[in-house]
Amino acid sequence: MIDTLSYGLIIVGIIFWFWGTLPLIGNRSVLFKLHSLSVSDTLGSMAIVVGLLLKIPNEWSLLVLAIMTLAIWNTVLGYVLAYCSSSNEKIINKK
Amino acid sequence: MGAITILNIVLRLAIWFLLTDDFSLPNIIIGMAIAFLIPLSRKSSSTLKDWLRILWEVIVAVPQAYLEAFEIIFRPHNDEDIIRKKVKVRRNSGLIFLDIFLITFTPKTIVVKYDEEGWYEIHRVKRKIRNKK
């Protein structure tokens, strides 16, 4: 039962990864790509780590820490990238 | 010692014990020492209630983020726009950080800019509305 759940989560995570990463080669705006990347990098990776957590509960402390850092760093870096990409447009508009 | 200071130290200790996974006495002493030695921000205009509320919102945001992820996977959101949202009153930098974290964490919205005058500029994806022509 737990095995099925954990493999399910890992598979969902991998699907998220591919779904979010493939649009990178399309020609949408940077911000649009960031939205799909937050699905894959943050939520996909978190699903994979939760899947691992169910498989190896002995290592729960490091895995929980990994989930927290994944959530925080991916989100903050997403914000930083969004901020950088938008400030240029603003400067161009002002000129 | 205020309630926010205690919350802060509890968070630091939690991270320390997650990192070391060791509840022996020397490790507890080292963790306590580190938690108290790292400087605390001196002044804070926020209340404990604000902090507890936003920590709760962070927990609620996780299932919501997965829900939004499935929504944009199964029903493509091809339109994008930028909205502005007012920052709540009495926000210090820590709470603003968590506000930005919360908005950016969910896949449909990303904070693009935080305006010192009290606005978040949020980039959002949404479903395309078909023009009836």
gemmi code that builds the backbone of each chain (N, CA, C; Angstrom):
import gemmi

chains = {
    "A": [
        ("MET", (0.839, -1.207, 0.000), (0.000, 0.000, 0.000), (0.871, 1.253, 0.000)),
        ("ILE", (1.790, 1.310, 1.000), (2.670, 2.475, 1.086), (3.588, 2.539, -0.124)),
        ("ASP", (4.023, 1.344, -0.582), (4.860, 1.297, -1.771), (4.143, 1.905, -2.972)),
        ("THR", (2.875, 1.509, -3.164), (2.110, 2.040, -4.291), (2.016, 3.551, -4.196)),
        ("LEU", (1.693, 4.032, -2.982), (1.539, 5.471, -2.778), (2.840, 6.196, -3.093)),
        ("SER", (3.957, 5.636, -2.598), (5.219, 6.341, -2.790), (5.639, 6.321, -4.259)),
        ("TYR", (5.458, 5.154, -4.925), (5.778, 5.150, -6.359), (4.853, 6.084, -7.117)),
        ("GLY", (3.581, 6.122, -6.706), (2.632, 7.042, -7.348), (3.102, 8.478, -7.254)),
        ("LEU", (3.535, 8.872, -6.045), (3.994, 10.250, -5.853), (5.226, 10.534, -6.701)),
        ("ILE", (6.147, 9.549, -6.752), (7.371, 9.769, -7.531), (7.024, 9.917, -9.015)),
        ("ILE", (6.076, 9.085, -9.479), (5.687, 9.183, -10.893), (5.011, 10.523, -11.174)),
        ("VAL", (4.120, 10.942, -10.266), (3.487, 12.260, -10.434), (4.555, 13.347, -10.508)),
        ("GLY", (5.559, 13.242, -9.624), (6.638, 14.235, -9.623), (7.381, 14.262, -10.942)),
        ("ILE", (7.653, 13.071, -11.493), (8.392, 13.033, -12.769), (7.531, 13.605, -13.900)),
        ("ILE", (6.218, 13.293, -13.866), (5.334, 13.880, -14.886), (5.349, 15.408, -14.777)),
        ("PHE", (5.270, 15.910, -13.542), (5.336, 17.366, -13.323), (6.638, 17.928, -13.897)),
        ("TRP", (7.743, 17.227, -13.634), (9.046, 17.693, -14.124), (9.019, 17.897, -15.631)),
        ("PHE", (8.567, 16.844, -16.344), (8.589, 16.952, -17.803), (7.587, 17.987, -18.294)),
        ("TRP", (6.403, 18.004, -17.667), (5.379, 18.939, -18.101), (5.874, 20.381, -17.949)),
        ("GLY", (6.596, 20.667, -16.883), (7.022, 22.034, -16.621), (8.287, 22.416, -17.356)),
        ("THR", (9.122, 21.424, -17.668), (10.413, 21.747, -18.269), (10.319, 21.881, -19.783)),
        ("LEU", (9.435, 21.082, -20.419), (9.348, 21.152, -21.882), (8.969, 22.544, -22.412)),
        ("PRO", (8.057, 23.299, -21.759), (7.737, 24.634, -22.298), (8.929, 25.587, -22.348)),
        ("LEU", (10.041, 25.232, -21.686), (11.211, 26.120, -21.699), (11.706, 26.369, -23.117)),
        ("ILE", (11.535, 25.375, -24.005), (12.049, 25.567, -25.359), (11.023, 26.240, -26.268)),
        ("GLY", (9.820, 26.502, -25.742), (8.829, 27.223, -26.542), (9.138, 28.710, -26.567)),
        ("ASN", (8.298, 29.484, -27.272), (8.580, 30.919, -27.301), (7.507, 31.731, -26.579)),
        ("ARG", (7.338, 31.399, -25.303), (6.464, 32.225, -24.462), (7.331, 33.192, -23.669)),
        ("SER", (6.673, 34.094, -22.923), (7.446, 35.054, -22.129), (8.150, 34.338, -20.980)),
        ("VAL", (9.198, 34.985, -20.469), (9.947, 34.402, -19.350), (9.015, 34.106, -18.179)),
        ("LEU", (8.115, 35.041, -17.904), (7.236, 34.870, -16.745), (6.316, 33.678, -16.925)),
        ("PHE", (5.834, 33.487, -18.160), (4.956, 32.339, -18.393), (5.718, 31.040, -18.153)),
        ("LYS", (6.977, 31.013, -18.592), (7.781, 29.813, -18.361), (8.021, 29.590, -16.871)),
        ("LEU", (8.162, 30.689, -16.133), (8.373, 30.548, -14.686), (7.181, 29.886, -14.005)),
        ("HIS", (5.975, 30.182, -14.492), (4.793, 29.554, -13.895), (4.865, 28.032, -14.055)),
        ("SER", (5.204, 27.586, -15.282), (5.231, 26.125, -15.455), (6.445, 25.520, -14.742)),
        ("LEU", (7.522, 26.306, -14.653), (8.670, 25.782, -13.912), (8.369, 25.623, -12.437)),
        ("SER", (7.528, 26.505, -11.884), (7.238, 26.351, -10.452), (6.427, 25.092, -10.216)),
        ("VAL", (5.634, 24.672, -11.228), (4.951, 23.380, -11.105), (5.980, 22.258, -11.056)),
        ("SER", (6.930, 22.306, -11.987), (7.822, 21.156, -12.081), (8.862, 21.173, -10.975)),
        ("ASP", (9.562, 22.302, -10.841), (10.678, 22.298, -9.901), (10.225, 22.223, -8.456)),
        ("THR", (9.277, 23.073, -8.091), (8.873, 23.086, -6.688), (7.976, 21.899, -6.373)),
        ("LEU", (6.815, 21.842, -7.054), (5.823, 20.846, -6.658), (6.240, 19.442, -7.091)),
        ("GLY", (6.828, 19.324, -8.302), (7.273, 18.006, -8.756), (8.341, 17.438, -7.843)),
        ("SER", (9.353, 18.275, -7.544), (10.426, 17.772, -6.678), (9.907, 17.452, -5.286)),
        ("MET", (8.978, 18.285, -4.787), (8.428, 17.995, -3.459), (7.680, 16.666, -3.455)),
        ("ALA", (6.927, 16.399, -4.532), (6.202, 15.123, -4.603), (7.181, 13.954, -4.594)),
        ("ILE", (8.297, 14.117, -5.335), (9.277, 13.031, -5.377), (9.875, 12.798, -3.992)),
        ("VAL", (10.205, 13.890, -3.286), (10.814, 13.721, -1.964), (9.807, 13.134, -0.972)),
        ("VAL", (8.535, 13.531, -1.080), (7.526, 12.918, -0.190), (7.414, 11.428, -0.492)),
        ("GLY", (7.484, 11.079, -1.775), (7.487, 9.666, -2.150), (8.645, 8.919, -1.516)),
        ("LEU", (9.813, 9.561, -1.539), (10.992, 8.957, -0.900), (10.800, 8.831, 0.609)),
        ("LEU", (10.162, 9.860, 1.182), (9.923, 9.866, 2.631), (9.096, 8.653, 3.040)),
        ("LEU", (8.123, 8.283, 2.200), (7.315, 7.111, 2.526), (8.136, 5.830, 2.401)),
        ("LYS", (9.096, 5.847, 1.488), (9.905, 4.643, 1.297), (10.971, 4.464, 2.366)),
        ("ILE", (11.638, 5.581, 2.735), (12.688, 5.478, 3.753), (12.397, 6.422, 4.925)),
        ("PRO", (11.415, 6.056, 5.759), (11.031, 6.951, 6.862), (12.142, 7.151, 7.892)),
        ("ASN", (13.165, 6.297, 7.880), (14.254, 6.482, 8.846), (14.963, 7.812, 8.656)),
        ("GLU", (15.026, 8.258, 7.418), (15.745, 9.500, 7.114), (14.808, 10.701, 7.113)),
        ("TRP", (13.719, 10.612, 7.919), (12.685, 11.637, 7.793), (13.203, 13.043, 8.048)),
        ("SER", (14.168, 13.184, 8.971), (14.540, 14.552, 9.334), (15.194, 15.279, 8.163)),
        ("LEU", (16.120, 14.598, 7.492), (16.777, 15.252, 6.359), (15.813, 15.456, 5.201)),
        ("LEU", (14.914, 14.487, 4.997), (13.973, 14.629, 3.885), (12.992, 15.768, 4.135)),
        ("VAL", (12.535, 15.916, 5.402), (11.644, 17.039, 5.706), (12.369, 18.359, 5.476)),
        ("LEU", (13.643, 18.395, 5.898), (14.439, 19.599, 5.664), (14.579, 19.859, 4.166)),
        ("ALA", (14.756, 18.771, 3.394), (14.884, 18.923, 1.946), (13.599, 19.498, 1.357)),
        ("ILE", (12.446, 19.021, 1.846), (11.168, 19.536, 1.329), (11.044, 21.025, 1.636)),
        ("MET", (11.421, 21.403, 2.886), (11.316, 22.810, 3.252), (12.238, 23.671, 2.391)),
        ("THR", (13.487, 23.223, 2.212), (14.414, 24.050, 1.440), (14.004, 24.099, -0.029)),
        ("LEU", (13.489, 22.987, -0.560), (12.996, 23.013, -1.945), (11.918, 24.067, -2.102)),
        ("ALA", (10.959, 24.058, -1.171), (9.853, 25.013, -1.264), (10.383, 26.441, -1.187)),
        ("ILE", (11.262, 26.683, -0.210), (11.706, 28.069, -0.004), (12.606, 28.531, -1.146)),
        ("TRP", (13.634, 27.734, -1.474), (14.592, 28.231, -2.464), (14.007, 28.342, -3.854)),
        ("ASN", (13.224, 27.355, -4.269), (12.637, 27.450, -5.606), (11.742, 28.661, -5.714)),
        ("THR", (10.933, 28.878, -4.675), (9.998, 29.995, -4.738), (10.740, 31.323, -4.738)),
        ("VAL", (11.737, 31.436, -3.850), (12.451, 32.709, -3.759), (13.238, 32.972, -5.038)),
        ("LEU", (13.868, 31.934, -5.592), (14.603, 32.153, -6.837), (13.642, 32.489, -7.981)),
        ("GLY", (12.449, 31.891, -7.973), (11.435, 32.254, -8.966), (11.092, 33.722, -8.865)),
        ("TYR", (10.939, 34.203, -7.636), (10.643, 35.620, -7.432), (11.796, 36.491, -7.916)),
        ("VAL", (13.036, 36.065, -7.603), (14.201, 36.848, -8.025), (14.263, 36.922, -9.554)),
        ("LEU", (14.047, 35.791, -10.222), (14.069, 35.794, -11.690), (12.968, 36.690, -12.249)),
        ("ALA", (11.763, 36.598, -11.651), (10.658, 37.427, -12.126), (10.994, 38.896, -11.930)),
        ("TYR", (11.579, 39.212, -10.788), (11.938, 40.597, -10.478), (12.959, 41.115, -11.485)),
        ("CYS", (13.982, 40.311, -11.752), (15.028, 40.734, -12.692), (14.444, 40.915, -14.085)),
        ("SER", (13.575, 40.004, -14.507), (13.073, 40.089, -15.873), (12.167, 41.296, -16.039)),
        ("SER", (11.510, 41.730, -14.954), (10.556, 42.818, -15.127), (11.214, 44.182, -15.006)),
        ("SER", (12.282, 44.293, -14.217), (12.841, 45.629, -13.992), (13.394, 46.201, -15.288)),
        ("ASN", (13.919, 45.352, -16.180), (14.421, 45.835, -17.459), (13.310, 46.489, -18.274)),
        ("GLU", (12.159, 45.797, -18.305), (11.043, 46.349, -19.073), (10.651, 47.724, -18.551)),
        ("LYS", (10.657, 47.834, -17.221), (10.274, 49.119, -16.611), (11.216, 50.225, -17.056)),
        ("ILE", (12.529, 49.925, -17.045), (13.507, 50.943, -17.415), (13.291, 51.364, -18.871)),
        ("ILE", (13.051, 50.383, -19.735), (12.826, 50.700, -21.145), (11.584, 51.576, -21.297)),
        ("ASN", (10.534, 51.252, -20.538), (9.314, 52.034, -20.626), (9.539, 53.488, -20.221)),
        ("LYS", (10.362, 53.668, -19.185), (10.576, 55.029, -18.697), (11.324, 55.876, -19.719)),
        ("LYS", (12.260, 55.241, -20.428), (12.985, 56.001, -21.449), (12.027, 56.347, -22.584)),
    ],
    "B": [
        ("MET", (11.201, 38.602, 27.300), (11.249, 37.943, 25.992), (9.832, 37.844, 25.419)),
        ("GLY", (9.663, 38.405, 24.256), (8.329, 38.424, 23.659), (7.961, 37.095, 23.039)),
        ("ALA", (6.704, 36.983, 22.702), (6.222, 35.725, 22.105), (6.851, 35.480, 20.739)),
        ("ILE", (7.110, 36.563, 19.997), (7.699, 36.396, 18.662), (9.123, 35.879, 18.766)),
        ("THR", (9.852, 36.363, 19.808), (11.219, 35.877, 20.016), (11.204, 34.381, 20.278)),
        ("ILE", (10.253, 33.935, 21.097), (10.173, 32.506, 21.414), (9.875, 31.704, 20.141)),
        ("LEU", (8.935, 32.212, 19.337), (8.593, 31.540, 18.084), (9.820, 31.417, 17.187)),
        ("ASN", (10.574, 32.517, 17.130), (11.779, 32.559, 16.317), (12.795, 31.510, 16.753)),
        ("ILE", (12.986, 31.411, 18.089), (13.970, 30.465, 18.609), (13.491, 29.024, 18.411)),
        ("VAL", (12.191, 28.822, 18.556), (11.650, 27.475, 18.325), (11.882, 27.052, 16.877)),
        ("LEU", (11.689, 27.989, 15.935), (11.926, 27.666, 14.518), (13.391, 27.311, 14.288)),
        ("ARG", (14.295, 28.087, 14.899), (15.729, 27.805, 14.734), (16.087, 26.430, 15.297)),
        ("LEU", (15.546, 26.130, 16.481), (15.839, 24.825, 17.087), (15.281, 23.697, 16.223)),
        ("ALA", (14.081, 23.924, 15.661), (13.489, 22.886, 14.817), (14.409, 22.582, 13.633)),
        ("ILE", (14.924, 23.638, 13.004), (15.816, 23.422, 11.864), (17.092, 22.720, 12.317)),
        ("TRP", (17.607, 23.117, 13.468), (18.829, 22.488, 13.980), (18.629, 20.988, 14.198)),
        ("PHE", (17.510, 20.620, 14.832), (17.292, 19.196, 15.117), (16.957, 18.406, 13.857)),
        ("LEU", (16.305, 19.054, 12.887), (16.079, 18.366, 11.616), (17.406, 18.092, 10.925)),
        ("LEU", (18.304, 19.074, 11.028), (19.579, 18.957, 10.324), (20.468, 17.906, 10.975)),
        ("THR", (20.487, 17.876, 12.308), (21.433, 16.975, 12.970), (20.817, 15.626, 13.309)),
        ("ASP", (19.484, 15.581, 13.527), (18.796, 14.348, 13.883), (19.464, 13.665, 15.083)),
        ("ASP", (19.693, 14.438, 16.122), (20.467, 13.925, 17.251), (19.951, 14.607, 18.521)),
        ("PHE", (19.349, 13.831, 19.436), (18.793, 14.431, 20.636), (19.667, 14.181, 21.865)),
        ("SER", (20.976, 14.004, 21.659), (21.847, 13.830, 22.825), (22.053, 15.184, 23.496)),
        ("LEU", (22.441, 15.137, 24.783), (22.542, 16.374, 25.568), (23.511, 17.385, 24.953)),
        ("PRO", (24.732, 16.968, 24.563), (25.641, 17.977, 23.980), (25.030, 18.651, 22.747)),
        ("ASN", (24.332, 17.867, 21.922), (23.749, 18.462, 20.714), (22.643, 19.440, 21.052)),
        ("ILE", (21.859, 19.124, 22.097), (20.810, 20.062, 22.507), (21.449, 21.366, 22.978)),
        ("ILE", (22.566, 21.239, 23.747), (23.226, 22.444, 24.255), (23.776, 23.278, 23.094)),
        ("ILE", (24.417, 22.599, 22.128), (24.964, 23.340, 20.982), (23.846, 24.041, 20.220)),
        ("GLY", (22.734, 23.314, 19.992), (21.608, 23.902, 19.267), (21.056, 25.112, 19.981)),
        ("MET", (20.870, 25.003, 21.309), (20.364, 26.139, 22.094), (21.309, 27.319, 21.966)),
        ("ALA", (22.622, 27.024, 22.099), (23.607, 28.111, 22.052), (23.516, 28.825, 20.708)),
        ("ILE", (23.449, 28.042, 19.630), (23.394, 28.672, 18.304), (22.104, 29.473, 18.140)),
        ("ALA", (20.981, 28.884, 18.590), (19.703, 29.578, 18.430), (19.704, 30.914, 19.166)),
        ("PHE", (20.378, 30.965, 20.339), (20.368, 32.224, 21.077), (21.442, 33.188, 20.585)),
        ("LEU", (22.517, 32.639, 19.990), (23.617, 33.518, 19.587), (23.336, 34.250, 18.269)),
        ("ILE", (22.605, 33.612, 17.360), (22.285, 34.302, 16.097), (21.429, 35.521, 16.441)),
        ("PRO", (21.833, 36.687, 15.946), (21.113, 37.887, 16.368), (19.643, 37.878, 15.962)),
        ("LEU", (18.812, 38.436, 16.827), (17.391, 38.575, 16.536), (17.155, 39.995, 16.023)),
        ("SER", (16.174, 40.124, 15.166), (15.863, 41.486, 14.752), (15.282, 42.210, 15.964)),
        ("ARG", (15.757, 43.409, 16.194), (15.471, 44.065, 17.469), (14.027, 44.518, 17.590)),
        ("LYS", (13.585, 45.197, 16.552), (12.274, 45.806, 16.690), (11.306, 45.142, 15.722)),
        ("SER", (10.126, 44.908, 16.191), (9.168, 44.295, 15.303), (7.806, 44.895, 15.569)),
        ("SER", (7.189, 45.380, 14.513), (5.899, 46.038, 14.695), (4.751, 45.040, 14.535)),
        ("SER", (5.101, 43.799, 14.155), (4.046, 42.835, 13.895), (3.640, 42.133, 15.187)),
        ("THR", (2.510, 41.494, 15.140), (2.046, 40.781, 16.326), (2.182, 39.280, 16.100)),
        ("LEU", (2.133, 38.556, 17.202), (2.230, 37.097, 17.120), (1.096, 36.534, 16.266)),
        ("LYS", (-0.078, 37.203, 16.356), (-1.234, 36.735, 15.616), (-0.954, 36.750, 14.106)),
        ("ASP", (-0.311, 37.853, 13.647), (0.035, 37.943, 12.221), (0.922, 36.785, 11.811)),
        ("TRP", (1.923, 36.485, 12.656), (2.869, 35.413, 12.321), (2.187, 34.053, 12.277)),
        ("LEU", (1.364, 33.798, 13.304), (0.702, 32.492, 13.343), (-0.243, 32.336, 12.167)),
        ("ARG", (-0.930, 33.462, 11.822), (-1.855, 33.368, 10.705), (-1.110, 33.041, 9.421)),
        ("ILE", (0.045, 33.723, 9.201), (0.722, 33.504, 7.918), (1.375, 32.114, 7.890)),
        ("LEU", (1.821, 31.614, 9.046), (2.382, 30.256, 9.050), (1.295, 29.236, 8.712)),
        ("TRP", (0.087, 29.499, 9.219), (-1.040, 28.630, 8.883), (-1.344, 28.717, 7.400)),
        ("GLU", (-1.290, 29.937, 6.854), (-1.563, 30.108, 5.427), (-0.534, 29.379, 4.573)),
        ("VAL", (0.711, 29.321, 5.059), (1.749, 28.594, 4.311), (1.384, 27.112, 4.235)),
        ("ILE", (0.888, 26.566, 5.360), (0.501, 25.143, 5.361), (-0.663, 24.906, 4.409)),
        ("VAL", (-1.639, 25.808, 4.437), (-2.805, 25.656, 3.561), (-2.405, 25.805, 2.096)),
        ("ALA", (-1.345, 26.609, 1.848), (-0.944, 26.881, 0.461), (-0.437, 25.632, -0.242)),
        ("VAL", (0.044, 24.639, 0.504), (0.622, 23.457, -0.151), (-0.433, 22.684, -0.947)),
        ("PRO", (-1.543, 22.250, -0.307), (-2.557, 21.568, -1.136), (-3.113, 22.463, -2.220)),
        ("GLN", (-3.239, 23.758, -1.931), (-3.777, 24.669, -2.934), (-2.848, 24.748, -4.141)),
        ("ALA", (-1.529, 24.728, -3.874), (-0.573, 24.789, -4.978), (-0.705, 23.559, -5.865)),
        ("TYR", (-0.886, 22.378, -5.239), (-1.043, 21.167, -6.054), (-2.328, 21.215, -6.869)),
        ("LEU", (-3.386, 21.767, -6.255), (-4.655, 21.913, -6.955), (-4.474, 22.792, -8.189)),
        ("GLU", (-3.790, 23.928, -7.994), (-3.566, 24.838, -9.121), (-2.698, 24.183, -10.184)),
        ("ALA", (-1.723, 23.380, -9.739), (-0.856, 22.702, -10.699), (-1.693, 21.793, -11.593)),
        ("PHE", (-2.593, 20.996, -10.974), (-3.422, 20.117, -11.791), (-4.349, 20.919, -12.697)),
        ("GLU", (-4.816, 22.056, -12.188), (-5.697, 22.886, -13.020), (-4.979, 23.360, -14.266)),
        ("ILE", (-3.722, 23.879, -14.094), (-3.081, 24.406, -15.301), (-2.527, 23.286, -16.181)),
        ("ILE", (-2.414, 22.074, -15.637), (-1.995, 20.973, -16.503), (-3.176, 20.507, -17.359)),
        ("PHE", (-4.334, 20.330, -16.732), (-5.453, 19.737, -17.473), (-6.281, 20.752, -18.238)),
        ("ARG", (-6.283, 22.000, -17.775), (-7.014, 23.027, -18.519), (-6.041, 24.156, -18.791)),
        ("PRO", (-5.398, 24.147, -19.974), (-4.314, 25.090, -20.236), (-4.710, 26.547, -20.007)),
        ("HIS", (-3.872, 27.226, -19.245), (-4.082, 28.649, -18.981), (-3.118, 29.396, -19.897)),
        ("ASN", (-3.603, 29.880, -21.034), (-2.690, 30.477, -21.999), (-2.654, 31.996, -21.959)),
        ("ASP", (-3.505, 32.586, -21.174), (-3.527, 34.038, -21.102), (-2.750, 34.487, -19.876)),
        ("GLU", (-2.132, 35.664, -19.962), (-1.417, 36.157, -18.799), (-1.735, 37.630, -18.588)),
        ("ASP", (-1.719, 38.065, -17.362), (-1.880, 39.494, -17.099), (-1.187, 39.858, -15.789)),
        ("ILE", (-1.160, 41.144, -15.516), (-0.509, 41.616, -14.284), (-1.550, 42.334, -13.451)),
        ("ILE", (-1.655, 41.923, -12.177), (-2.590, 42.609, -11.290), (-1.804, 43.227, -10.145)),
        ("ARG", (-2.415, 44.141, -9.459), (-1.769, 44.766, -8.308), (-2.567, 44.449, -7.053)),
        ("LYS", (-1.833, 44.173, -5.985), (-2.515, 43.838, -4.742), (-1.914, 44.691, -3.638)),
        ("LYS", (-2.766, 45.206, -2.797), (-2.273, 46.086, -1.741), (-1.674, 45.269, -0.606)),
        ("VAL", (-0.546, 45.751, -0.082), (0.067, 45.096, 1.067), (-0.741, 45.453, 2.300)),
        ("LYS", (-0.963, 44.451, 3.157), (-1.724, 44.725, 4.382), (-0.963, 45.685, 5.276)),
        ("VAL", (-1.671, 46.357, 6.142), (-1.006, 47.335, 7.014), (-0.149, 46.620, 8.060)),
        ("ARG", (0.792, 47.347, 8.605), (1.692, 46.871, 9.659), (2.445, 45.602, 9.230)),
        ("ARG", (3.079, 45.634, 8.074), (3.878, 44.493, 7.653), (5.351, 44.843, 7.809)),
        ("ASN", (6.092, 44.042, 8.542), (7.547, 44.233, 8.565), (8.174, 43.347, 7.496)),
        ("SER", (9.495, 43.428, 7.386), (10.123, 42.756, 6.243), (9.914, 41.242, 6.276)),
        ("GLY", (9.902, 40.645, 7.468), (9.704, 39.199, 7.563), (8.341, 38.780, 7.034)),
        ("LEU", (7.317, 39.544, 7.415), (5.962, 39.201, 6.970), (5.803, 39.449, 5.472)),
        ("ILE", (6.452, 40.510, 4.962), (6.378, 40.777, 3.522), (7.055, 39.651, 2.761)),
        ("PHE", (8.183, 39.173, 3.292), (8.858, 38.035, 2.664), (7.909, 36.841, 2.572)),
        ("LEU", (7.207, 36.552, 3.669), (6.303, 35.396, 3.655), (5.101, 35.635, 2.745)),
        ("ASP", (4.642, 36.894, 2.662), (3.556, 37.216, 1.730), (3.988, 36.899, 0.306)),
        ("ILE", (5.193, 37.389, -0.058), (5.701, 37.163, -1.410), (5.891, 35.673, -1.644)),
        ("PHE", (6.399, 34.975, -0.618), (6.583, 33.527, -0.728), (5.255, 32.840, -1.022)),
        ("LEU", (4.224, 33.231, -0.269), (2.913, 32.599, -0.423), (2.359, 32.792, -1.826)),
        ("ILE", (2.457, 34.025, -2.336), (1.880, 34.311, -3.650), (2.675, 33.581, -4.727)),
        ("THR", (4.004, 33.583, -4.599), (4.827, 32.991, -5.651), (4.794, 31.471, -5.602)),
        ("PHE", (4.537, 30.912, -4.423), (4.560, 29.457, -4.263), (3.471, 28.787, -5.097)),
        ("THR", (2.306, 29.405, -5.189), (1.244, 28.807, -5.989), (1.547, 29.060, -7.468)),
        ("PRO", (1.366, 28.033, -8.308), (1.860, 28.115, -9.683), (1.180, 29.173, -10.547)),
        ("LYS", (-0.037, 29.586, -10.183), (-0.730, 30.513, -11.087), (-0.270, 31.953, -10.900)),
        ("THR", (0.332, 32.260, -9.784), (0.695, 33.660, -9.532), (2.156, 33.780, -9.130)),
        ("ILE", (2.804, 34.845, -9.613), (4.189, 35.139, -9.239), (4.268, 36.629, -8.921)),
        ("VAL", (4.889, 36.971, -7.802), (5.110, 38.391, -7.523), (6.256, 38.857, -8.402)),
        ("VAL", (6.014, 39.911, -9.168), (7.031, 40.418, -10.069), (7.795, 41.543, -9.405)),
        ("LYS", (7.093, 42.324, -8.632), (7.735, 43.475, -8.030), (7.047, 43.804, -6.724)),
        ("TYR", (7.864, 44.171, -5.747), (7.292, 44.715, -4.525), (7.616, 46.190, -4.498)),
        ("ASP", (6.554, 46.958, -4.388), (6.642, 48.398, -4.490), (6.726, 48.965, -3.072)),
        ("GLU", (7.688, 49.845, -2.833), (7.846, 50.403, -1.478), (6.584, 51.143, -1.030)),
        ("GLU", (5.782, 51.589, -1.977), (4.586, 52.348, -1.592), (3.456, 51.432, -1.136)),
        ("GLY", (3.708, 50.130, -1.126), (2.709, 49.243, -0.553), (1.904, 48.443, -1.553)),
        ("TRP", (2.515, 48.066, -2.679), (1.806, 47.241, -3.651), (2.669, 46.068, -4.050)),
        ("TYR", (1.999, 44.921, -4.284), (2.666, 43.826, -4.965), (2.185, 43.841, -6.405)),
        ("GLU", (3.111, 43.716, -7.352), (2.687, 43.504, -8.730), (2.749, 42.011, -8.987)),
        ("ILE", (1.618, 41.440, -9.359), (1.521, 39.982, -9.467), (1.266, 39.599, -10.917)),
        ("HIS", (2.097, 38.702, -11.421), (1.865, 38.159, -12.757), (1.050, 36.891, -12.605)),
        ("ARG", (0.038, 36.763, -13.444), (-0.908, 35.673, -13.240), (-1.213, 35.016, -14.576)),
        ("VAL", (-1.357, 33.712, -14.588), (-1.844, 33.053, -15.808), (-3.317, 32.735, -15.624)),
        ("LYS", (-4.065, 32.816, -16.719), (-5.488, 32.484, -16.622), (-5.939, 31.848, -17.925)),
        ("ARG", (-7.145, 31.359, -17.911), (-7.665, 30.720, -19.120), (-8.016, 31.771, -20.142)),
        ("LYS", (-7.828, 31.400, -21.394), (-8.105, 32.354, -22.467), (-9.607, 32.528, -22.617)),
        ("ILE", (-10.019, 33.797, -22.644), (-11.437, 34.062, -22.881), (-11.624, 34.274, -24.370)),
        ("ARG", (-12.459, 33.469, -24.949), (-12.645, 33.557, -26.401), (-13.502, 34.763, -26.759)),
        ("ASN", (-13.027, 35.536, -27.698), (-13.832, 36.669, -28.192), (-14.898, 36.146, -29.135)),
        ("LYS", (-16.123, 36.607, -28.903), (-17.201, 36.186, -29.821), (-17.264, 37.197, -30.946)),
        ("LYS", (-16.793, 36.799, -32.104), (-16.802, 37.755, -33.217), (-17.668, 37.228, -34.341)),
    ],
}
model = gemmi.Model(1)
for chain_id, residues in chains.items():
    chain = gemmi.Chain(chain_id)
    for i, (resn, *xyz) in enumerate(residues, 1):
        res = gemmi.Residue()
        res.name, res.seqid = resn, gemmi.SeqId(i, " ")
        for name, pos in zip(("N", "CA", "C"), xyz):
            atom = gemmi.Atom()
            atom.name, atom.element = name, gemmi.Element(name[0])
            atom.pos, atom.b_iso = gemmi.Position(*pos), 0.0
            res.add_atom(atom)
        chain.add_residue(res)
    model.add_chain(chain)
structure = gemmi.Structure()
structure.add_model(model)
structure.setup_entities()
